[in-house]
């Protein structure tokens, strides 16, 4: 069962920027969008760049390598809304920014059954 984890304090992430944090063996990008905090998978699904290092404008973060754009609030790829990166619940308790990040599910490998 997952629990909220404190990753930063209010003021640690300047407005319009993001930082990456390791939570439950995952890298998570947490963004401050004008005082609203959002969290998505930090790795761009295109080539693995850190989305936290990207530019955040009007709730959309652009990958710093190739410009793929994702909505920070839900991880939706702006150029094809059927594709998303994982997004995570965020809450602020006192001055602590906390995220709820479930562990990655086990990978299923296709192929012939052992035997």
Phi and psi in degrees as GROMACS dihedral restraints (atoms count N, CA, C in turn):
[ dihedral_restraints ]
;  ai    aj    ak    al  type     phi  dphi    fc
    3     4     5     6     1   -84.4    20    10
    4     5     6     7     1   151.5    20    10
    6     7     8     9     1  -131.4    20    10
    7     8     9    10     1   156.9    20    10
    9    10    11    12     1   -65.8    20    10
   10    11    12    13     1   140.4    20    10
   12    13    14    15     1  -124.2    20    10
   13    14    15    16     1   132.3    20    10
   15    16    17    18     1   -74.6    20    10
   16    17    18    19     1   125.9    20    10
   18    19    20    21     1  -113.1    20    10
   19    20    21    22     1   -24.3    20    10
   21    22    23    24     1  -161.0    20    10
   22    23    24    25     1   176.3    20    10
   24    25    26    27     1  -115.2    20    10
   25    26    27    28     1   152.0    20    10
   27    28    29    30     1   -54.3    20    10
   28    29    30    31     1   130.8    20    10
   30    31    32    33     1   101.9    20    10
   31    32    33    34     1   -19.9    20    10
   33    34    35    36     1   -72.1    20    10
   34    35    36    37     1   -29.8    20    10
   36    37    38    39     1  -111.4    20    10
   37    38    39    40     1   106.3    20    10
   39    40    41    42     1   -61.7    20    10
   40    41    42    43     1   150.3    20    10
   42    43    44    45     1   -55.0    20    10
   43    44    45    46     1   138.7    20    10
   45    46    47    48     1    82.7    20    10
   46    47    48    49     1    10.5    20    10
   48    49    50    51     1  -132.5    20    10
   49    50    51    52     1   174.9    20    10
   51    52    53    54     1  -139.7    20    10
   52    53    54    55     1   160.4    20    10
   54    55    56    57     1  -132.9    20    10
   55    56    57    58     1   155.0    20    10
   57    58    59    60     1  -107.0    20    10
   58    59    60    61     1   146.3    20    10
   60    61    62    63     1  -140.1    20    10
   61    62    63    64     1   143.9    20    10
   63    64    65    66     1   -87.3    20    10
   64    65    66    67     1   122.0    20    10
   66    67    68    69     1  -139.4    20    10
   67    68    69    70     1   123.5    20    10
   69    70    71    72     1    51.1    20    10
   70    71    72    73     1    48.0    20    10
   72    73    74    75     1    62.2    20    10
   73    74    75    76     1    26.0    20    10
   75    76    77    78     1  -131.1    20    10
   76    77    78    79     1   154.1    20    10
   78    79    80    81     1   -98.8    20    10
   79    80    81    82     1   126.9    20    10
   81    82    83    84     1  -120.8    20    10
   82    83    84    85     1   132.4    20    10
   84    85    86    87     1   -96.3    20    10
   85    86    87    88     1   123.4    20    10
   87    88    89    90     1  -112.7    20    10
   88    89    90    91     1   127.0    20    10
   90    91    92    93     1  -114.7    20    10
   91    92    93    94     1   145.3    20    10
   93    94    95    96     1  -105.6    20    10
   94    95    96    97     1   103.6    20    10
   96    97    98    99     1  -102.7    20    10
   97    98    99   100     1    80.6    20    10
   99   100   101   102     1    63.0    20    10
  100   101   102   103     1    35.7    20    10
  102   103   104   105     1    97.3    20    10
  103   104   105   106     1   -11.0    20    10
  105   106   107   108     1   -96.9    20    10
  106   107   108   109     1   130.7    20    10
  108   109   110   111     1  -102.6    20    10
  109   110   111   112     1   137.1    20    10
  111   112   113   114     1  -133.9    20    10
  112   113   114   115     1   150.8    20    10
  114   115   116   117     1  -134.1    20    10
  115   116   117   118     1   132.2    20    10
  117   118   119   120     1  -136.2    20    10
  118   119   120   121     1   169.6    20    10
  120   121   122   123     1   -57.6    20    10
  121   122   123   124     1   134.2    20    10
  123   124   125   126     1   -74.9    20    10
  124   125   126   127     1   -22.0    20    10
  126   127   128   129     1   -92.5    20    10
  127   128   129   130     1   122.8    20    10
  129   130   131   132     1   -64.6    20    10
  130   131   132   133     1   130.6    20    10
  132   133   134   135     1   -68.0    20    10
  133   134   135   136     1   -13.0    20    10
  135   136   137   138     1   -71.9    20    10
  136   137   138   139     1   -59.7    20    10
  138   139   140   141     1  -140.2    20    10
  139   140   141   142     1    11.0    20    10
  141   142   143   144     1    87.4    20    10
  142   143   144   145     1    12.5    20    10
  144   145   146   147     1   -66.6    20    10
  145   146   147   148     1   156.8    20    10
  147   148   149   150     1   -76.8    20    10
  148   149   150   151     1   116.5    20    10
  150   151   152   153     1   -68.5    20    10
  151   152   153   154     1   -27.4    20    10
  153   154   155   156     1   -61.4    20    10
  154   155   156   157     1   -24.9    20    10
  156   157   158   159     1   -83.5    20    10
  157   158   159   160     1    -5.1    20    10
  159   160   161   162     1   -80.4    20    10
  160   161   162   163     1   168.6    20    10
  162   163   164   165     1   -85.0    20    10
  163   164   165   166     1   131.1    20    10
  165   166   167   168     1  -104.3    20    10
  166   167   168   169     1   121.4    20    10
  168   169   170   171     1  -137.4    20    10
  169   170   171   172     1   126.9    20    10
  171   172   173   174     1    48.5    20    10
  172   173   174   175     1    43.6    20    10
  174   175   176   177     1    80.6    20    10
  175   176   177   178     1     6.0    20    10
  177   178   179   180     1  -120.0    20    10
  178   179   180   181     1   130.4    20    10
  180   181   182   183     1  -105.2    20    10
  181   182   183   184     1   135.1    20    10
  183   184   185   186     1  -103.5    20    10
  184   185   186   187     1   129.3    20    10
  186   187   188   189     1   -58.0    20    10
  187   188   189   190     1   133.1    20    10
  189   190   191   192     1   -70.0    20    10
  190   191   192   193     1   -16.7    20    10
  192   193   194   195     1   -88.2    20    10
  193   194   195   196     1   -50.6    20    10
  195   196   197   198     1  -130.7    20    10
  196   197   198   199     1     7.1    20    10
  198   199   200   201     1    79.7    20    10
  199   200   201   202     1     8.8    20    10
  201   202   203   204     1   -59.5    20    10
  202   203   204   205     1   134.5    20    10
  204   205   206   207     1  -111.3    20    10
  205   206   207   208     1   133.2    20    10
  207   208   209   210     1  -128.8    20    10
  208   209   210   211     1   141.5    20    10
  210   211   212   213     1   -73.8    20    10
  211   212   213   214     1   125.3    20    10
  213   214   215   216     1   -66.3    20    10
  214   215   216   217     1   -28.0    20    10
  216   217   218   219     1   -73.9    20    10
  217   218   219   220     1   -25.3    20    10
  219   220   221   222     1  -145.1    20    10
  220   221   222   223     1     2.4    20    10
  222   223   224   225     1    79.4    20    10
  223   224   225   226     1     6.0    20    10
  225   226   227   228     1   -69.3    20    10
  226   227   228   229     1   134.0    20    10
  228   229   230   231     1   -74.6    20    10
  229   230   231   232     1   123.9    20    10
  231   232   233   234     1   -65.6    20    10
  232   233   234   235     1   -27.0    20    10
  234   235   236   237     1   -86.8    20    10
  235   236   237   238     1   -13.8    20    10
  237   238   239   240     1  -155.8    20    10
  238   239   240   241     1    93.3    20    10
  240   241   242   243     1   -62.2    20    10
  241   242   243   244     1    -9.2    20    10
  243   244   245   246     1   -77.3    20    10
  244   245   246   247     1   -13.9    20    10
  246   247   248   249     1  -106.8    20    10
  247   248   249   250     1   134.8    20    10
  249   250   251   252     1  -137.4    20    10
  250   251   252   253     1   156.3    20    10
  252   253   254   255     1  -103.2    20    10
  253   254   255   256     1   158.3    20    10
  255   256   257   258     1   -60.8    20    10
  256   257   258   259     1   142.7    20    10
  258   259   260   261     1  -125.5    20    10
  259   260   261   262     1   156.6    20    10
  261   262   263   264     1  -133.1    20    10
  262   263   264   265     1   149.9    20    10
  264   265   266   267     1   -70.0    20    10
  265   266   267   268     1   139.9    20    10
  267   268   269   270     1  -126.8    20    10
  268   269   270   271     1   142.3    20    10
  270   271   272   273     1  -141.9    20    10
  271   272   273   274     1   157.1    20    10
  273   274   275   276     1  -115.5    20    10
  274   275   276   277     1   122.5    20    10
  276   277   278   279     1  -119.3    20    10
  277   278   279   280     1   112.3    20    10
  279   280   281   282     1    63.6    20    10
  280   281   282   283     1  -117.7    20    10
  282   283   284   285     1  -110.6    20    10
  283   284   285   286     1    13.1    20    10
  285   286   287   288     1   -95.9    20    10
  286   287   288   289     1   129.5    20    10
  288   289   290   291     1   -92.5    20    10
  289   290   291   292     1   121.5    20    10
  291   292   293   294     1  -122.3    20    10
  292   293   294   295     1   144.7    20    10
  294   295   296   297     1  -124.9    20    10
  295   296   297   298     1   150.4    20    10
  297   298   299   300     1  -110.0    20    10
  298   299   300   301     1   106.2    20    10
  300   301   302   303     1  -124.4    20    10
  301   302   303   304     1   108.1    20    10
  303   304   305   306     1   -70.8    20    10
  304   305   306   307     1   150.7    20    10
  306   307   308   309     1   -61.2    20    10
  307   308   309   310     1   153.1    20    10
  309   310   311   312     1   -62.3    20    10
  310   311   312   313     1   140.0    20    10
  312   313   314   315     1   -67.7    20    10
  313   314   315   316     1   154.3    20    10
  315   316   317   318     1   -60.5    20    10
  316   317   318   319     1   144.7    20    10
  318   319   320   321     1   -78.2    20    10
  319   320   321   322     1   138.9    20    10
  321   322   323   324     1  -103.6    20    10
  322   323   324   325     1   126.6    20    10
  324   325   326   327     1  -103.8    20    10
  325   326   327   328     1   123.2    20    10
  327   328   329   330     1   -77.2    20    10
  328   329   330   331     1   151.0    20    10
  330   331   332   333     1   151.7    20    10
  331   332   333   334     1   179.8    20    10
  333   334   335   336     1   -66.9    20    10
  334   335   336   337     1   145.3    20    10
  336   337   338   339     1   -66.5    20    10
  337   338   339   340     1   143.4    20    10
  339   340   341   342     1   -63.6    20    10
  340   341   342   343     1   150.4    20    10
